[in-house]
Amino acid sequence: MTANKKYVEYLDKTLDDCAKLAPEEKLLMYKGVLYPAVFCKLETFEALETFEARVDDIILAGYPKTGTNWLENILRGLETMAGKYTEEEKTKRMAIKDELALPPRLEFGDPDKFKRMMKLPSRRIIVTHLPPYSLPKSIFKSKAKILVLIRNPKDTLVSYFHFCNKMPSFPNSTWDAYFTDFMNGKVGWGSYFDHVTEWDKYIDDENIMAISYEELKENPHLGLEKIAKFLGFLLNEEEIQSVAENYSFKTMKQKSTETHGAFGNILFRKGSVGDWKSLFSESQNQAMDRRFQECLAGSKLGAKIMYEIYCKI
Ligand code: A3P
């Protein structure tokens, strides 16, 4: 992973900006859903429909804390490898990105960014935490490839809880209060259960593929092969392996200060499966098991979560 000075500056500045906000200023509400105010603006949500997708765009959609930064880096690694860019081309592409100063998620930043995004060279990798009904229609019309990332709800919740307590863009919370907020969708980007349910409706589309955090952890090489095939990247075994190794948790964490500045320490926490066991009480386990049954059991994405394996003791 190459360090990008401008990106680190953006992250450091954002952390400073968040720290200046009073707790009640940290979140904003748009159409009944909470978002971190330092990243998201109402005008940008309103301008989202002006985003024009391209057929060769790669859209990565994942609820927060499902491993979006990890998969984004993997996608960038695979794209660079498949693009076989010369050093000169890589420098040029990086210079364009720096000049456009695009924040890292589709829904972040200023409303004019959608115009600037038109200048990004293909293939663009666009990352979002939004559910399908909040995305610009051109994404679906263009037939851009969409990769839907999922993670089991217990680990997602534990990861989100720690993140909110370390990341100054969110108000702090106790575990019990956070658990209740998560179950009620009163956290950034709203309900995990709605998010997965809504993406499940699209899962049979040929331009959409789902991948889980757990399968990427268990067999990164196989996960990357599936992704490369879906995106039409012609890569050999060694190339796939080198991308998998470059973006292992250990490697990314080691380089995190260089690649993500102070945010690196907040983002790269444990990177494991099953950490929920450290925080869930018996009654919280039962509440989550019930909710999973009601909302997701029986759906295709629900099956892909492998709840019985990853969320039961
Ligand atoms: P934990 O808090 O459980 O450690 P997101 O990028 O969507 O915010 O997700 C963050 C989660 O992905 C964190 O989970 C983080 O540690 C984990 N993560 C980041 N990079 C990873 C990697 N290379 N391998 C595995 N997990 C990673």
Boltz pocket constraint, residues with backbone or C-beta under 6 A from the ligand:
constraints:
  - pocket:
      binder: B
      contacts: [[A, 62], [A, 63], [A, 64], [A, 65], [A, 66], [A, 67], [A, 68], [A, 69], [A, 70], [A, 155], [A, 158], [A, 159], [A, 160], [A, 162], [A, 247], [A, 248], [A, 249], [A, 250], [A, 252], [A, 267], [A, 268], [A, 269], [A, 270], [A, 271], [A, 272], [A, 275]]
      max_distance: 6.0
